[in-house]
């Protein structure tokens, strides 16, 4: 079955190559007419779940398969470097890396945004009472045949979303500091790093931590290409999965800081350079030219490496001056 999904075959080959370096499990399997499709979760590094944790998630939307390919590119690089890189090996003695590269294998197989039930998995969490979703794009319950379908009101989460949430609870929630990046494509010309909340334009509690991380990014990589901003500056979402997980983790006694981020790759740039892509179902969300695909697969490795290092060294940039950072974050992102 994996052979029908090229990315799934690639993932299984990487996991086989990893040997004892990675701890992988099938989180669930999704039935399809051609057979079951597994969803894998992978952990590298220390078994101490309180250790700083960096995670990557991809393939939530089946049409945006470039997200999965970018996550797989980084996982491949880490596994290969661990074969010889003593510095990386030693760093993983005190940090954890977690991966869910393909959340929606059915969507990837069938070239569709949602899962088999037509549900947009990133709008499938129980909506917060304060949610104010943008019209239609923020989530709708009219029909699974239309995009951004949230699912039946009051129904349990879809199996893919449920499996991802359980994996995050077990492998990420206990960390004293965790940064998880969910990789998407399809919005605008720029590559953006979005942070919560998606449901409201009000600041989320850890906005000072994101501001500190942005300062570190701007200083360490002054020529980076990313626009760091609240997701809600662009549109708001009901039932956002990362809002739901953030609120749940923060409510736990003694919870550390959990920063769920979204890398939204600007696919309009690929379309501008190759307008014929619009005649392909995947063309609005993925680079189709081989040289642009290769460029995209290497473009974000530096960002992921930076975030891994920043997560491992969290005490060096996070802590003192939180109130000043919150005030600075408000002036930068919310003053208007």
N, C-alpha and C positions, 0 to 999 in steps of 0.2 A: 504493500500500500504506500509505503514511504516513497517509492519510485515515482508515484504520480505527482508528488509535491517535491520539486527539486530542492527547495530549501530544507525540507525535512530530511531528505537523503544526506544533504551536506551536514546538517546538525548531527545526525547519527554517526557519520564518518568522523566528525570532530570528537564526539564523545568516546568513540572507540579508540581514537588516537590518544586521548587523554589518559587512558589507563586508570591508575590509582590516584592521579592528580585531582580528579574531579569526582564529586559525589552527586550522581544523577538519579532521578527517579521519574517515573511516569505519573504525573499529577492526576490525569484522567485521560480517557479516550473518547473521541467523538465519533458516533456512527455515521456512516455515509453509504451510498449505494455501492461503492466500490470496496468497502471495508472500513475498519476502524482507523481513526487518525489520532495518534498519541500527542499529548501535550507534555513536554519535558520541563522539569526544573533542575537547575544545576548549581552547585555550591562549590567554591574553591576556597582554600585558606583554612584558618583555624576553626576548630569545632566549638569555640567559645562564642555563643550567640550574643554575648554582651559586647563583643569587639566591634570597632567601627566597620560599617558595611557599605559597600558600593554595589549597586545593582543596575542591570539593563533589562528592559522589556521591549519586545517588538511583536509585530504581526497582530495587533489588536484589530485593525481594520484590514481585511483581506486584500483590498485593492492596493494598499500601501505596502507592498511587499518589499520595497526598498528599505523600510524600517527593519524588517527581519534580516535582510542581507547585511546591513550595517552592523547590527548586533552580532551576527555570525562572524563578520570580519574581525571584530575585536576579540571575540571568544577564541577564534582560530589563532590570532596573534599571541594572546596570553598563553594558550596551551603550548604553542611552538617555542615561545621564549622560556617557558618553565623547563624545557628540556636542557637548557644551558645557562640561563641567566640566574646567577647566584643571588644577586641583589633582589630581584623580584621574588625568588623563592623565600628569602629571609623576611621580606615584607609581608608575605602571606602567612607567616607564623603568628602575626598579631592583627591581621585584618581578614575580612571575608568578602568574597565576590559572589554575587548571585545573579543568575541569568534565567529568564523565561523568553527565549527568542521567538517562539511561535505560539501566541495565545489563541489564535483563530485559524487553525489549519484548514477547516472547511471553507472559510472565506477565501483563503489563498488558493485552494484547489479549484473552487468554482468561480474565481475572479469576481468576488462581490464584497461589498463593504461589511455587511453583517454576517451573522452565523447562519446555520441552517434554518433557524426560526425567523430570520430576517431582522434580528435584534442587533442594534449598535451596542457593542459590549461596553463602550466607554460612556454610555448613558443608561446603564442597566442597574445601577445601585439604587437603594431606597432614597428618594429625594429628601433633602434636608427641608425642614419647614420654612427656612428663609430663602429657598431657591427661587431665582428669578431668571429662568432660561430665556434667551433670545428667541424671537418668533421662529418656529420650525427648526432652524439649525441647532437650537439649544435642546432639542428633544421633542418628539411627538408620539402620540398613541393612536393616531388615526388608522395607520395601516403598516404592516410589515413590508409591503411592497414599495413603500416610500423610504427615502434615506432618513437616518437619525431616529429610527423607531426605538422606543425605550422598553418595549415589552408590555405585557398585560399588567395593569395596575394591581399591586398587592401580590403578584406571583413571585415565587422564589427566583433568585438570580439564575441566569443561564449557567450551564455547567462550566463553561470556560471562565466566566467572571468569578464564579464561586471557587474554582480551583486556584485561580491567581490570588484571590483574597486569602485563602487558607495558606498558601505558600508564603505570602508576605507576613501573615501573622506569625508563622512558625519560624521563619528564617530572618526576618528583618525587625519585627516589632521590639525585640529584646535588646537591640543594639543601643549603645549610649549615643551614637551618632550614625545616621544612615542617610545616604543620598541615593535615590533611585531615579533613573531616567527612562521614560517611556518614549520610544522613537516612532515618530509619525512623519507624514509628508502631505503636501497639498495646499498649504496656505501661504499665498503671497510670493514675493520675489526673494525675501530674506530668510536666512536661517534664524529661527527664534528659539530661545529657551524660556519656556513658560513656567510659572509657579502658581500655586493655589492662591486664592480660591478661584474655581471656575464658576461657581454658582452666584457670586456676588462681587461687586466692585469694591467692597470694603476690604481693608487689609486683613491678612490672616495672621495668627499670633506669632509665627516665626519669621515674619518678614525681615526682621533685623538680621537673622542668620543668612537669609538669601542675599541681603545687601552686602554682608561681610564676604560671602562667597564671590559675589560679583566684583567687589573691590580686589580680591585676590586674583581673579581671572584677568581683570583689566591690567593689573600690575605685572603678573607673570607672563601673560600672553597679550601684549599691547596691540598686536596686529590681528587679533581674532575677529571673526566675521559675525559673531552672534549678537542678536538683540535680546537682552534679558528684560523680561517684563511680565506683569500679571496676565494670565490667560484672559481674565474677564475684561481687559482693556480692548480685546478684539470681539468677543462675544461671550455670553454666559450660558451655562449648561445646567440642566436639571439631571440629577442622578449621576453626576460625575464620579467615576470609580475611585479616583485618587483623592478627591475631597472626602469621600466616605471613609477610606482607609486612614487618611490623616486624622480625621476627627476621632475615629475609633482608637487609634494608637495613642493619641494625646490624652484620652480619657483614662488610660491605664495608670495605676499608681506607680510612681517612680519612672515614668516613661522618659526615654531620651528624646533627642531632637530627630525628627523624621522629615526629610525634605523630598517630597515627590516632585520631580521636574518633568517637563515634556520637551523634547527636542522636536520642533516642527520644521522640517526641511522645506524650503521654499521651492515647490515644484513648478511654479509659474515661470521661473527662470529657464528650466529645461524646455518648457513649451515655447517660450519666446524664441529660443535658439533653434527649435525644430517644431514648427507649428503643425506639421503632419502627424505629430504624436496624438493630436486630438481625435484622429480617426481610429485610434486603438483604445480599447476599454481601459487599459492600464496607463495610457499615455499622459493622463492628467496628473498622475501621482508618482511616476517613476521615470528615471532617465533611461531611454531606450537605446540610444547610441552607445556602443561598447566603451568608447573612450570616456564618455560622461559617467557611465556606470562605474568604471574603475576610479575615476576622480572622486566620485561621491563615497566610494567604499574606503578610500584613504583619508578623505577630508576631515572626518570626525574622530579619528583615532587619537589625535592630540588632545581634543577636548575630553575624551573618556579617560585618557591617561592622567590628565590634570585633575579630574574629579576623583579618580582613584587615589592619587597622592594627597589631595586636599582632605579627603575623608580619613585617610590614615593619619594625617597630621592635624586633626581637628583642633587640638588644644593650642596650636600655634596661631590660629586665626579666629577662634571662636571663644567667647567668654567675656572679658572685660569690655566695657563700652557698649553694652547691648542697648541701653536706652538711647544713647547718641545715634547708634545705627538705625534704630527704629524711627527716630525723628528724621534722619537723613533719607531713609527709605520712603517715608511718607512724603517728604518734599519732592523726591524724584518721581514717584509713581502715582501718588494719590492726591496731590495738592489741588488738582483741577477738579 
